[in-house]
Amino acid sequence: MPRTLIEIDRFSDEPLYRQVRRAIEHGIAIGTFDPARRLPSSRQLATDLGVSRNTINLAYQELMAEGYVESKERSGLFINRDMRPRCAVQERDTRPRIDWGGRVRRFPDAGLAHIEKRADWARYPYPFLAGQVDVTTFPARSWTRCLRDALYRPHVFHSLQDSLGSDDPMLVDMVRRHLLTARGIEAGPDEVLITVGSQQGLDLLGRVLLGPDQVVGMENPGYLDARHIFLRTGARLTGIDVDAAGLRPPASLDGVDLLYLTPSHQHPTNATLSIGRRRELLRQAASAGTVIVEDDYDSEFRYQGSPTPALKALDGTGDTVYLGTFSKFLSPGLRLGYLVGPRELAGALREARRYVLRHPPGHLQRALALLIESGEYHRSLRRYRAKLMRKWSATCTAVTDHLAWPQPPYPPGGVSLWMTGPPELDCRRLVARAERRGILIEPGDIFFLTEDPPRHHFRIGFSAISQRSIVPGIRLLAEVCDEVLGEP
Ligand SMILES: Cc1ncc(COP(=O)(O)O)c(C=O)c1O
């Protein structure tokens, strides 16, 4: 029972036991008490309220005499379920005082579609989703050990203290030495900011760099969540087309304040930005004063050849802002990522973050640092990459074998295939029809920045689905595609 439920007024003329009784009676009437749970003992309630046990006993006796409360042998006192409807409750006016619809601020992204994630996705036999992981690949045992170790000396202070705006120095060190170097990036500790995922990195950049007068360039099709975040700052978006070699550099970046892109595996097509285009974009950005934001969300997952170095690694000025995440490996539910940028910018982002959430949870940061230091992070990553490669290969073969239209070679990376159906295929119908047959796929039209987006694309993710479900799932999807294509 909440302690605040019973308020005792020691100066009232009403006897204390009556006040207690009235408060409990009211609590019963408004449904505060769970009929399945024992009421507090007279000893406990007397201590909580600072009154004598006699006072409580008297109150309970009256409630029992009137049938509100009943005593169950060897279990204690419970409220009487049958009495509830008879309790006198004052009719409460539940109409809100405030017109919330009018009061809640309307952001400029209000009309934009959202990436939808079904909470019950794991119950579907064929979840072809890119934004979820196969939970069986999470290194649960090592993670549990790291979480435990992070609560003992010498780690416990970093896990539990209020760090204000600071990050865990051990995690920053691990990110710099073990993750950034693999991407060809050198950064000082004050150039790294730990985030609660790339999404927070984007939000902070929006808060610090963007406003209603700014223009943001984005890949078209591109990452819908980034579009929401940028639009919410009031900035204007301009879409830049994408082809098989990634974003096509425009004639110039003049007038573009910030360019957001996904060079390793373009989201959602998975194309890798060619080296020539990377150099051209850096040249254009330097000449136009454009801030480049590189979202390197799943570069670990390259299945042929070696990963291309990060765009940031090519930028001698150090101005490119880099976003990394632990959402693709280890898990999106952990909500951890990092941002690398020039010291001055990182400082401003840190200050902005301090007034949003101070810092990401210290315990998680230290546990992750320990996981990387132990070598288990990279061992698990290698295992996961090998598993994903098998899934990528099975998915490519299955779509080639079963879908009715010719398939292109798919880029050897990422966690999804970007599908281009015949022009008459309606991805919305396909998604809805597939869901009824137990298959989850994503519609492609939501990723386009254009007014009237093409509807014949869809996305098949293979990170969450089990290896053995891929072929039967694609075979069934091919049947659904045939049905949808065969309809008038
Ligand atoms: C393009 C892109 N960037 C970043 C992320 C990861 O975001 P976060 O780190 O906030 O989970 C995703 C996840 O789906 C993504 O698709």
The ligand as a Tripos MOL2 file, in Angstrom:
@<TRIPOS>MOLECULE
LIG
   16    16     1     0     0
SMALL
NO_CHARGES

@<TRIPOS>ATOM
      1 C1         20.8650    4.1510  -41.1030 C.3       1 LIG1
      2 C2         20.8610    3.7600  -39.6640 C.ar      1 LIG1
      3 N1         21.6290    4.4320  -38.8090 N.ar      1 LIG1
      4 C3         21.6640    4.1060  -37.5070 C.ar      1 LIG1
      5 C4         20.9210    3.0650  -37.0120 C.ar      1 LIG1
      6 C5         21.0330    2.6970  -35.5660 C.3       1 LIG1
      7 O1         20.4780    3.6530  -34.7790 O.3       1 LIG1
      8 P1         20.6570    3.5350  -33.2100 P.3       1 LIG1
      9 O2         22.1320    3.4960  -32.9480 O.co2     1 LIG1
     10 O3         20.0230    4.7830  -32.6840 O.co2     1 LIG1
     11 O4         19.9760    2.2990  -32.7690 O.co2     1 LIG1
     12 C6         20.0820    2.3690  -37.8510 C.ar      1 LIG1
     13 C7         19.2330    1.2980  -37.3120 C.2       1 LIG1
     14 O5         18.3020    0.8120  -37.8550 O.2       1 LIG1
     15 C8         20.0520    2.7060  -39.2060 C.ar      1 LIG1
     16 O6         19.2840    2.0310  -40.0530 O.3       1 LIG1
@<TRIPOS>BOND
     1     1     2 1
     2     2     3 ar
     3     2    15 ar
     4     3     4 ar
     5     4     5 ar
     6     5     6 1
     7     5    12 ar
     8     6     7 1
     9     7     8 1
    10     8     9 2
    11     8    10 1
    12     8    11 1
    13    12    13 1
    14    12    15 ar
    15    13    14 2
    16    15    16 1
@<TRIPOS>SUBSTRUCTURE
     1 LIG1         1 GROUP 0 **** ****
